[in-house]
């Protein structure tokens, strides 16, 4: 294992352990409900049944505002009972082993399980980047570092929920699909394991269902590629059966159970969930009260902020200046990624056919997660950036490529141009709204001057500048933990 990856995992585990230990109990979204699901499975050996009353909006707001004091019980916060059971089956032995100890100690051990699962996610993102770019080890390191040190991602991994296991299985399936996309791969080899991983993912969280069209698409592509070869049709159909059977049979008992207890038309339990979770802000009601402009502003701003880090129950914000700097960083990374793509299309460094297929797969993953985010927000106001984490492999690799592009000499010129455009926009906003964000204008102008000077005078490779940028992320995570989270 490369030393850079070992170092990244060490820092991640240290940060994750600190978040698990120092984040106050129940101060991550939905943590009490996930804990109660695992506790019922561990102590009563049964899956919970989602019933009316499991979600009490008024009580939840009261206990959140009070900071979850010991005298206020969390026992009736049970609205995650519709979730698939695999994570809770994995968590229940920990709760059985710690039965009789203080509930906060039991919670801490569940949080450590999430940290361990998050380490697997970081490792697989490294492996995905290495598979696509075997000659560029630093791209893998930067992608793994972004996933490991993103403050909101650490906070979610270091809490009791099913996000870590679902992200781990998503990354594992993506890694498998990249193997199937190789031009020299055998169409009949490896599909049973891919199907089993898909089936396990479907037993973990509903966000993993976006994997099904990706697996189907890669299998169909293999059939198209193999046609004309001797016995290709039989081999391709056998490969299809090899992944479809485990992918269907593993979650089938769960679907049948839901149809029995919630009704034939509700195999995922989502209709029961919508009926039980009353009181959550609905999108149409929110728009009627605030208007489209305010809704769209919140959609963009809060989604961005909560992707990087809004803690507690999405009420503990970092300093506004931090989000401003992160917005400019994101802008320059996107510009760097655009330059990298342009360079591939026109320059001497061209992608292989396999790399193009792999990047299209990751882009499709991102688009499916984006579509799911939009679909969920059609019903409920859930502008939570953490819902993009199922596409973290695609986002992290995109960040790594954008970082590399941003700190190249030509890409820096593009970044300088983007900063100038941002400055012009801010100045135009003064004329329209008679208001100016002085700090934003200063950062835009300073960035334009900096990148212009960098592109002209920096004689070295972009690696030191990229490493310096990524080194700030663990510091940002420590700031969030010690200043914001408490």
C-alpha positions in Angstrom: 0.0 0.0 0.0 1.4 3.4 -0.9 2.8 5.5 1.9 0.6 8.5 0.9 -2.5 6.4 1.3 -1.4 5.1 4.7 -0.8 8.6 5.8 -4.2 9.7 4.6 -5.9 6.8 6.3 -4.0 7.6 9.6 -5.1 11.2 9.6 -8.6 10.2 8.7 -8.9 7.7 11.5 -7.5 10.2 13.9 -10.0 12.8 12.9 -12.9 10.3 12.7 -12.1 9.1 16.2 -12.1 12.7 17.5 -15.4 13.4 15.9 -16.9 10.2 17.3 -15.7 11.0 20.8 -16.3 14.7 21.0 -19.5 15.2 19.0 -22.2 15.4 21.7 -24.6 12.4 21.8 -27.3 12.5 19.2 -26.0 15.6 17.6 -26.0 14.4 14.0 -29.0 14.1 11.8 -31.4 11.2 12.6 -28.9 9.5 14.9 -31.4 8.6 17.7 -33.7 6.9 15.1 -30.9 4.9 13.6 -29.7 3.9 17.1 -33.2 2.8 18.1 -33.5 0.6 15.0 -30.2 -1.2 15.8 -31.2 -1.5 19.4 -34.5 -3.1 18.7 -32.8 -5.6 16.4 -30.1 -6.4 19.0 -32.3 -6.6 22.1 -35.6 -7.9 20.7 -34.3 -9.9 17.6 -36.9 -8.3 15.4 -37.1 -5.7 12.7 -39.0 -2.5 13.7 -42.3 -1.7 12.2 -42.8 1.9 11.2 -46.1 3.1 12.8 -47.9 6.4 13.3 -46.4 8.2 16.2 -42.8 7.2 15.5 -42.2 10.7 14.2 -43.3 13.5 16.5 -42.2 16.8 15.0 -43.0 18.9 18.0 -41.1 16.6 20.5 -38.1 16.3 18.1 -37.8 20.1 17.8 -38.1 20.4 21.6 -35.4 17.8 22.4 -33.1 19.2 19.7 -33.4 22.7 21.0 -32.7 21.5 24.5 -29.5 19.6 23.3 -30.8 16.1 24.0 -30.6 16.3 27.8 -30.5 13.0 29.7 -33.9 13.5 31.2 -35.6 13.6 27.8 -35.9 10.2 26.3 -35.0 9.3 22.7 -36.9 6.0 22.8 -39.8 7.2 20.8 -37.7 8.7 18.0 -38.1 5.7 15.6 -38.9 7.1 12.2 -36.0 5.2 10.4 -37.9 1.9 10.8 -38.5 1.7 7.0 -34.8 1.5 6.2 -33.3 -1.7 4.8 -31.7 -3.9 7.5 -28.1 -4.7 6.6 -26.3 -1.9 8.5 -28.4 -2.6 11.6 -27.6 -6.3 11.4 -24.0 -5.3 11.3 -24.4 -2.9 14.2 -26.5 -5.1 16.5 -23.6 -7.4 17.7 -21.9 -4.2 19.0 -25.0 -3.3 20.9 -25.4 -6.9 22.2 -21.8 -6.9 23.4 -22.2 -3.5 25.2 -25.6 -4.2 26.7 -25.9 -2.9 30.2 -23.3 -0.1 29.7 -24.2 3.6 29.5 -26.1 4.4 26.3 -23.5 7.0 25.3 -20.8 4.4 25.4 -22.9 2.1 23.2 -23.4 5.0 20.8 -19.6 5.7 20.8 -18.9 2.1 19.6 -21.4 2.4 16.9 -19.8 5.7 15.8 -16.4 3.9 15.6 -18.1 1.3 13.3 -19.0 4.2 11.0 -15.4 5.5 11.1 -14.1 2.1 10.0 -16.6 1.9 7.2 -15.6 5.4 6.1 -11.9 4.2 5.9 -13.1 1.6 3.5 -14.8 4.3 1.4 -11.5 6.2 1.3 -9.6 3.1 0.3 -12.0 2.3 -2.5 -11.9 5.8 -3.9 -8.2 5.5 -4.0 -8.6 2.1 -5.9 -11.1 3.6 -8.3 -8.7 6.5 -9.2 -5.8 4.1 -9.5 -7.7 1.8 -11.8 -8.6 4.7 -14.1 -5.2 6.4 -13.9 -2.6 3.8 -13.0 0.3 6.1 -14.1 -0.8 9.1 -12.0 -0.6 8.0 -8.3 -1.1 11.5 -7.0 -4.5 11.8 -8.6 -5.5 8.8 -6.5 -3.9 10.4 -3.4 -5.7 13.7 -3.9 -9.1 12.0 -4.5 -8.7 9.9 -1.4 -7.6 12.9 0.6 -10.6 15.0 -0.4 -13.0 12.2 0.7 -11.0 11.6 3.9 -10.8 15.2 5.0 -14.1 16.7 3.9 -15.5 17.9 7.2 -19.2 17.0 6.7 -18.2 13.6 5.4 -16.1 12.9 8.5 -19.0 14.0 10.7 -21.4 11.7 9.0 -19.1 8.7 9.0 -18.4 9.3 12.8 -22.1 8.9 13.6 -24.5 6.1 14.0 -26.3 5.8 10.6 -26.3 3.6 7.5 -24.5 6.1 5.3 -21.0 4.5 5.7 -22.0 1.0 4.7 -24.1 2.3 1.7 -21.2 4.4 0.5 -18.8 1.5 0.9 -21.0 -0.8 -1.2 -21.6 1.9 -3.8 -17.8 2.4 -4.2 -17.3 -1.3 -4.3 -19.8 -1.8 -7.1 -18.3 1.2 -9.1 -14.9 -0.4 -8.7 -16.3 -3.7 -10.1 -18.0 -2.0 -13.0 -14.7 -0.3 -14.0 -13.2 -3.7 -14.2 -16.1 -4.9 -16.4 -15.5 -1.9 -18.7 -12.0 -2.9 -19.5 -11.7 -3.9 -23.2 -9.8 -7.1 -22.4 -12.1 -8.3 -19.7 -14.0 -11.5 -20.1 -17.8 -10.8 -20.3 -18.6 -13.9 -18.2 -16.1 -13.3 -15.4 -16.7 -11.6 -12.1 -20.4 -10.8 -12.5 -21.6 -13.0 -9.6 -19.6 -10.9 -7.2 -20.8 -7.7 -8.8 -24.4 -8.9 -8.5 -23.9 -9.9 -4.8 -22.5 -6.5 -4.0 -25.4 -4.8 -5.7 -27.9 -7.0 -3.8 -26.2 -6.2 -0.5 -26.3 -2.5 -1.4 -30.0 -2.7 -2.0 -30.3 -4.1 1.5 -28.5 -1.1 3.0 -30.1 2.2 1.9 -32.5 3.4 -0.8 -29.9 5.8 -2.2 -28.1 2.7 -3.5 -30.8 1.9 -6.0 -29.1 4.2 -8.5 -26.6 1.4 -8.9 -29.1 -0.8 -10.7 -29.2 1.2 -14.0 -25.4 1.5 -13.9 -24.9 -2.2 -13.6 -27.5 -2.8 -16.3 -25.9 -0.3 -18.6 -22.4 -1.8 -18.3 -23.8 -5.3 -18.9 -25.7 -4.1 -22.0 -22.6 -2.4 -23.2 -20.6 -5.7 -22.8 -23.3 -7.5 -24.9 -23.0 -4.9 -27.6 -19.2 -5.1 -27.6 -19.1 -8.9 -27.6 -21.7 -9.4 -30.4 -20.4 -11.2 -33.4 -17.9 -13.3 -31.4 -18.4 -17.1 -31.2 -20.9 -18.1 -28.5 -21.1 -14.4 -27.4 -24.9 -14.5 -26.9 -24.8 -17.5 -24.5 -21.9 -16.1 -22.5 -23.5 -12.7 -22.2 -26.8 -14.1 -21.1 -25.0 -16.2 -18.5 -23.2 -13.1 -17.2 -26.6 -11.4 -16.9 -28.1 -14.2 -14.9 -24.9 -14.3 -12.8 -25.5 -10.7 -11.5 -29.3 -10.5 -11.7 -30.0 -13.5 -9.5 -28.0 -12.4 -6.4 -29.0 -8.7 -7.0 -32.7 -9.8 -6.9 -32.7 -12.7 -4.5 -30.7 -11.0 -1.6 -33.2 -8.1 -1.1 -36.2 -10.2 -2.0 -37.1 -11.3 1.5 -37.0 -7.7 2.6 -39.3 -6.6 -0.2 -41.7 -9.4 0.6 -41.8 -8.6 4.3 -42.6 -4.9 3.5 -45.4 -6.0 1.2 -46.8 -8.1 3.9 -46.7 -5.4 6.7 -47.2 -2.2 4.6 -49.2 -3.4 1.7 -48.6 -5.0 -1.7 -47.9 -1.7 -3.4 -45.2 -0.6 -0.9 -42.3 -3.0 -1.1 -39.8 -0.3 -0.1 -41.9 1.1 2.8 -41.7 4.6 1.3 -45.4 5.2 1.3 -45.6 4.3 5.0 -42.7 6.6 5.7 -44.4 9.5 3.9 -47.6 8.8 5.9 -45.8 8.7 9.2 -43.4 11.6 8.8 -45.9 14.3 9.1 -44.9 17.8 10.0 -41.7 17.9 7.8 -41.6 21.0 5.6 -43.1 20.3 2.2 -41.7 21.9 -0.9 -44.9 23.3 -2.2 -45.9 24.8 1.2 -42.4 26.3 1.5 -42.6 27.9 -2.0 -46.1 29.2 -1.2 -44.8 30.9 2.0 -41.5 32.2 0.8 -41.7 32.4 -3.0 -39.6 30.8 -5.7 -36.6 33.1 -5.4 -36.1 32.5 -1.7 -36.6 28.8 -2.2 -34.0 28.6 -5.0 -31.5 30.8 -3.0 -31.8 28.4 -0.1 -31.5 25.3 -2.4 -28.2 26.6 -3.7 -26.7 28.1 -0.6 -27.7 25.5 2.0 -26.9 22.6 -0.3 -23.4 24.0 -0.9 -22.8 24.8 2.8 -24.1 21.5 4.1 -21.9 19.6 1.6 -18.8 21.2 3.1 -20.1 21.2 6.7 -23.2 22.3 8.6 -23.2 20.4 11.8 -25.5 19.2 14.6 -29.0 18.9 13.1 -28.0 21.2 10.3 -28.0 24.2 12.6 -24.3 24.7 13.5 -22.7 26.7 10.7 -19.0 27.5 10.1 -18.1 31.2 9.8 -19.6 32.8 6.7 -16.1 33.8 5.5 -15.1 30.1 5.5 -18.0 29.3 3.1 -17.0 32.2 0.9 -13.4 30.9 0.6 -14.7 27.4 -0.1 -17.0 28.9 -2.8 -14.0 30.4 -4.6 -12.0 27.2 -4.2 -14.9 25.2 -5.7 -15.1 27.7 -8.6 -11.4 27.4 -9.4 -11.5 23.6 -9.1 -14.4 23.5 -11.5 -12.5 25.7 -13.9 -9.4 23.5 -13.5 -11.5 20.5 -14.3 -12.9 22.2 -17.4 -9.3 23.0 -18.5 -8.3 19.4 -17.9 -11.1 18.1 -20.0 -10.3 20.6 -22.8 -6.7 19.6 -22.6 -7.6 15.9 -23.0 -9.8 16.7 -26.1 -7.2 18.9 -27.8 -3.7 18.4 -26.3 -1.1 15.6 -26.6 -2.3 13.9 -23.4 -5.3 12.0 -24.6 -7.4 9.5 -22.7 -7.6 5.9 -23.7 -10.9 4.4 -24.7 -11.1 2.6 -21.4 -10.5 5.9 -19.4 -13.3 7.6 -21.4 -15.7 4.8 -20.6 -14.8 4.9 -16.9 -15.2 8.6 -16.6 -18.6 8.4 -18.4 -19.6 5.8 -15.8 -18.6 8.1 -12.9 -20.4 11.0 -14.6 -23.5 8.9 -14.9 -23.3 8.1 -11.2 -23.1 11.8 -10.4 -26.1 12.6 -12.6 -28.2 9.8 -11.1 -27.5 11.1 -7.5 -28.2 14.6 -8.7 -31.6 13.4 -10.1 -32.4 11.6 -6.9 -31.6 14.8 -4.9 -34.0 16.8 -7.1 -36.7 14.1 -6.9 -36.6 14.0 -3.1 -36.8 17.8 -2.9 -39.9 17.8 -5.1 -41.8 16.5 -2.0 -39.7 17.6 1.0 -37.4 20.5 1.7 -34.2 18.5 2.2 -31.4 20.7 0.9 -28.7 18.6 2.5 -25.4 18.4 0.7 -24.7 15.1 2.4 -27.2 13.5 0.0 -24.5 13.9 -2.7 -22.1 11.6 -0.9 -23.4 8.5 -2.7 -21.5 10.1 -5.7 -18.4 10.8 -3.6 -16.1 8.7 -5.8 -17.1 10.8 -8.8 -16.9 14.1 -6.9 -13.5 13.3 -5.3 -11.9 12.3 -8.5 -13.4 15.4 -10.2 -11.9 17.5 -7.4 -8.5 15.8 -7.8 -8.5 16.4 -11.6 -9.7 20.0 -11.1 -7.1 20.7 -8.4 -4.4 19.4 -10.8 -5.8 21.6 -13.6 -6.1 24.6 -11.4 -2.5 24.5 -10.3 -1.1 23.9 -13.8 0.3 27.0 -15.5 -2.3 27.1 -18.3 -5.2 26.2 -15.9 -4.1 29.0 -13.6 -4.7 31.4 -16.4 -8.3 30.0 -16.7 -8.7 30.5 -12.9 -7.5 34.1 -13.2 -10.1 34.7 -15.9 -12.8 33.1 -13.7 -11.8 35.3 -10.8 -12.0 38.4 -13.0 -15.5 37.4 -14.2 -16.5 36.9 -10.5 -15.2 40.4 -9.7 -17.2 41.9 -12.6 -20.3 40.1 -11.5 -19.9 41.5 -7.9 -19.4 45.0 -9.3 -22.5 44.6 -11.5 -24.5 43.5 -8.4 -23.6 46.8 -6.8 -25.4 48.7 -9.5 -28.4 46.4 -9.3 -28.9 45.9 -5.6 -26.9 48.9 -4.3 -25.0 46.4 -2.0 -21.6 45.0 -2.2 -19.8 42.1 -0.5 -16.5 43.7 0.1 -14.7 40.6 1.2 -15.9 38.6 -1.9 -14.7 41.4 -4.2 -11.4 41.5 -2.5 -10.9 37.7 -2.8 -11.9 37.8 -6.4 -9.5 40.5 -7.3 -6.7 39.1 -5.2 -7.3 35.6 -6.7 -7.1 37.0 -10.2 -3.8 38.7 -9.5 -2.4 35.7 -7.7 -3.2 33.2 -10.5 -2.0 35.6 -13.1 1.4 35.8 -11.3 1.4 32.1 -10.6 0.9 31.2 -14.3 3.7 33.5 -15.3 6.4 32.9 -12.7 5.8 29.4 -11.1 8.5 27.2 -12.5 7.6 23.9 -10.8 5.0 21.2 -11.1 1.5 21.8 -9.7 2.0 19.1 -7.0 3.3 21.3 -4.2 0.5 23.8 -4.6 -2.1 21.0 -4.7 -0.6 19.4 -1.6 -0.7 22.7 0.2 -4.4 23.1 -0.7 -5.3 19.7 0.5 -3.3 20.2 3.7 -5.8 22.9 4.7 -8.7 20.4 4.8 -7.7 18.5 7.9 -7.2 21.9 9.6 -10.7 22.9 8.4 -12.1 19.7 10.0 -10.4 20.4 13.3 -11.8 24.0 13.3 -15.2 22.6 12.6 -14.9 20.0 15.4 -13.6 22.3 18.2 -15.3 25.6 17.2 -18.6 24.7 15.5 -19.7 21.2 16.6 -19.9 21.9 20.3 
